[in-house]
Amino acid sequence: MTRYVFDCERMKYPNTGLYTYCLQLGKAMLAQLSSSEEMSFYVPANTNPDFGPGAKLLEQKSWHKMYMPYRERYDVWHTAYQSSRYTPANRKTNRVFTIHDLNFLYENKPEAKCKRMLKWVQAGIDSSAAITTISEYVKRDIEKHLDTRGKSISVIYNGCDVAEFPGFDSPDYKPATKFLFTLGTVLPKKNFHVLPCLLQHNDMELIIAGNINEAYAEKIRKEAVLFGVTERVKIIGPVKDEDKYWYLKNCTAFVFPSLAEGFGIPVIEAMHFGKPVFISDLTSLPEIGGEYAYYFRTFEPNNMQAVLKDGLADFEKNGNPAAIQQHADSFCWKKAATEYLEIYRSCVK
């Protein structure tokens, strides 16, 4: 029996992209295992994610950083996030190491902290049999700042699996007019504070969903005051799947001016519904949006307003929701799972 461990300790943060990554990829890989393969999921204590029938759970606790109790022979241990401090105890276990981004280099962190974080990621590369990442942008960033020791980097795009609830029409907050929607942890790197200006010269609302950093949320509110749109900016916190489905399905457009993304799952989720998406042209986002997105080249209010106005007019005249949806659906968790399992299997040949 070939035995794999998928390190999902980042599932301690619900309502995040990494939680979705672990859950959806884990489910898809489990469904593709052969009869001679077994997968265990290393998950935070007191959680019980539903990976599907036959899922074996290994309980993760913080003291495992010092002593890993699961010392039996596993063939592959997949570290699913570059800052994980949990490593296989058995030296014969092959490690697959996924790097989602090096965003810490672009977040105004102290230089000493960046060096420490780079050193930790480098140690992960050094101790791994295979390296994967989630976009060509991140691959280039890794090659620029780290030494891969001659190991190749496999780019495996994330999937997109939006839960749908046909007929659902009662989100916790239901706007009374047309609205722009965005989704993500409300932190400075998401750059959401540049969005209130888009509500000038129209009567739309802006709905921002996701875990809230209150200090940054206050910055967004101050921008809303500056542009006289306070009552139309709604920071609603994390949302359940039914509400997310409703907002994505009914929004006029999806807006995502992020400064640093390894991939950008929310953009694909919006495109799954054939929506016009307005995104920054930074890091991995052009790679994901391709020719199907409209781009904020600067965050100067007048320019952003023009991009939105012209883009919505173009979409109304020339938009092709079916093509947008087809593009989004090419990012598939089943495909991603197949590619990860190929790497697992190559490590044990």
N, C-alpha and C positions, 0 to 999 in steps of 0.2 A: 504493500500500500504506500503510495506517494502522499506525503503529508505537507500541507501548506498552512501558514499562518498569515492572516491579513490584519495588520496593526491598525485598528480603528479608534485609537485613543482620542482622536480629535472629535469624536461624536459626543464628547462632554460639552460641546458648544452647539446646542440645537439651533435651528433656524439660521444656519450658515451654509455657505457653499461647500465647505469641507464635510459637513454632516451629510449633505446630499450626495457628494462624491463617494463617500464610504458606503452609504446605504445602497445606492443604485448600482455601483460597480460590484459591491459584494453580492447583491442579489443576482446580478447577471452572470458573475463567475460561478456561483454555486450551481446555477441552473445548467452550466455547460460542463461540469466535471464528469469525467469518465468513471466507470465503476471501480477503477483501481486508484482513484484519487480521493482525498479527504481534505476539507478546508475547515480551519478553526478561525474564529473572529475574536481578536483581542480587543475587548470593549470596556469602557469605564464601569466601575462597580455601580450597582443599583440602576443600570439601564438594561433594557431588554429589546433591542431593535429587532424588527421582523425581517430577517434576511431570507426566510423561506424554509420549507421542510428540510430537515436534516442538518440545519446550521448548528455547529458546535461553538459555544461561547467560552472564552477564557477571560476571567475577571481581571481587569487592570486596576492596580492601586499605585499610589505615588511612590511607595517604598520600593517598588520594583526597579526604580532607577538605580538603586544600590545593590539589590539582589533579585535576580529574576528566578522565580520559583519553578517556572515551566522549563525544566532542564532536559526533557527527553529529546530524542532526535527528530527534528522537523527538517524536511528537505529544503524548504524555502520559507523565509520570513520576509514578508513584504512590508517595509516601512513606508506608510502611505503619505507621510508628511515630513518635510526635511528637518523640522526642529524637534521631532520626537526624541525623547531621551531613553526610549525603551529598545533594547537590542536583544537578539537571541542569546541564550546562555550557552548553547552548544556550539563550539567553534566549527563543527562540521556542517552547520546549517548555512546554506547560501542565502545571502541577503539581496533583495531587490529594493532599490532606493528611489523613491519618487520625489522630485523637486518641483513644487508648484510655482514658485516664483522666488525672486531675490528682492522683493519689494522693500525690505528693510534698508536697502541701499539708497532708496529714493524718498524716504520718509523723515528726513532731517533728524535722524538719530545721531547721537554722539559718535565720532569716528572710532573711539575705542570699542563701543558696543557693536558697531558694524564689523569690526575686525574679529571680535569674539564670535559673532554669528557666522561669519564666513568660515572661521576656523572649524566651527561645529559641522557646517555643511560639508566642508572638505573632509572631515573625519568620516562622515557618512559615505562619501564617494570612495574613500580609501578602503573602507571595510566591506564594500558591496561587490557582488558579482555582476550586477547589471544596474544601469541607471536609466530612469525614464523621466519624461517631463510632459507637460500638457499643451505646449505650443512651440512653434519654431522660434518665436520671440524669446521664450525662456531658455531654449536651447542655446541661442546665440549669447544670451546674458551669462549663462553658466560657463560657456567656453571663453568668454571675455574675462571673467573674474575668478575662475577656479581652474584647477589642474585635474583633468579627468584621468590622468595616468594612462592615457592611450585607450581607455574604454570608450566604446561608442555610446551615444545617447539616443534612445528610442523615443520619438515623439508619438504619443498616443492621445488623441483628442478626447476630451470629456464627452459624455453623451448628454441627452436632454430627454427627460421623461416627465412630462407635465401631467399631473393627475387631473382628469376632467370630470366635471359634475354638471352634465347637461340639465337644464331646467333650474339650476340654483340661481336665485335672484335676491338673496338677502344677506349681503356682507354686513359685518358689524358697523361699518361706516359706508353709507351709500351717497355718493355725490349727487347733487341736484342738477348738475350741468355737465358739459363735456369736461374731460380731465386728462392731464398728463400723468403718467405713472412711472415710478422708479422703485427699485427693490435692492436692498443690500444693507449691511451693517452701517449704521449712521456714524461714520468716522471721517476724519479729514481727508483720507486718501480717496474716498468716494466723490469728494468735490461737490456734494449736493448743494452747497450754499450758493453756487452760481446759477441755480435753477429758478429762483423766484422772479428774476427779471423776465422770464418767458411768459409771465402772466400779464405783463403790461399790454395794453391795446387789444385785449380780448377778455372774455368773461369765463375762461376755463379755470379749473382748480388744478392744484399740484398735489398728488398723493405720494408720500414717501413712506414705504413700509420696510421694516427690519429692526433688529435689535438697536436700541438707542444709547448712544453716548451723549449724556445730557449737556455736557459743555459744548459739544459741537452742534447739537440740536439748537442751542441758544444762538449760535452764530447764524444758523439758517433763518431763525426767527427775526434776527436783526436785519438781515438782508430783505426779508419780506416787508418789514417796516419801511426800509429805505425806498422800496419800490411801490409802497402803498397797496400791498396785496395780502396783508396779514391774514385776513379772514378766509383767504382762498388757498393758503398753504397748510396742508394737513400732514403732520408727522404722527403716524398711527401706531408705530411699534410693530412687533412681529405679528404675522397673520397666519391663520390656518389655511390649509390647502384649498378649501372651498373658496375662501375670500380671494386668495391669490389668483385662482382660476378666473373669478369674476372680473377682477381688475385688469388682468391681461386680455381677457376677451372683449372688454367693453371700453378700454382706454382709447382716446383719440390717437395717442402716440406714446411710445416708451422712450424715456430719456435717461441717459447713462453717461455722465461726463467724467468718469473715473480717471484718476491720474495713474493708477498702477493696477493692472490685472494680469494674472498669469493666464487666464482664459476668459471668463465672463459668461457664466451660465445664464444669468438673468436675461442677457441679450438674446440668446438662443431661445429661451422660453417665450419671449415676446414674439420673436419671428415665427415660432411654431403656430401662432395665431394669425400670421400674415400681416402683422402690424408694421407701420413705419417706425423705425428705430433711429434715434438721434444720439450719437455716441461721440466720445472723444477720439482723436486719431493717435492716441498714445499706446505704447506697449503692445499688447497682443490684440487689442480690439479691432484694428483694421483687418487683421488676419481672420478674425471670426466673422465680422460683419460683411467683409468683401464688398462686392458691387451693390449689395442689397441694403446698405445702410446710408444714412446721411451723417455727415461728420462736422463736429465743432472743431474748427482749426485753431480758434482762439476762444478765450472765455470772456471777451469784452462784450458787455451786454448788447450793444447795438448789433454786433456781428452775430451773436447767438440768436437774437430775435429774428434777424434776416434769414438765417439758416433754417429756423423752424418755419417761418412763414412761407419761404420759397419751397421748402421740402414738402410741407403739407399740400401746397398747391400742385406740385409735381406729382405727388402720390395720388391725389384725386384725379389727375388727368392721365397719368401714365403708370400708376402703381399696378403691380402684379402680385397680389397676395398669395396665389398658388405657387409661384416661383419662390417667393420668400419662405413659405412653409416647406417647400421641397428642400431648399438650402438648409433650413434649420434641422429638418429630419435626417439629414445626412450625418449629423452628430448623434451617434447611436450608442447607448450603453452596451448593447449586445456585441457590436463591433469592437468597442473598447475592451470588453471582457475577453473576447477571442484573442486580441493582441496581447493582453497581459498574460493570459494563460500560455500563449506561445513562448513568452519570455520565461515564465516559471519552468516550463518543460525543458527549455534549452539549458537551464541551470543544473538540471539533474541528469542529463544525458551522459 
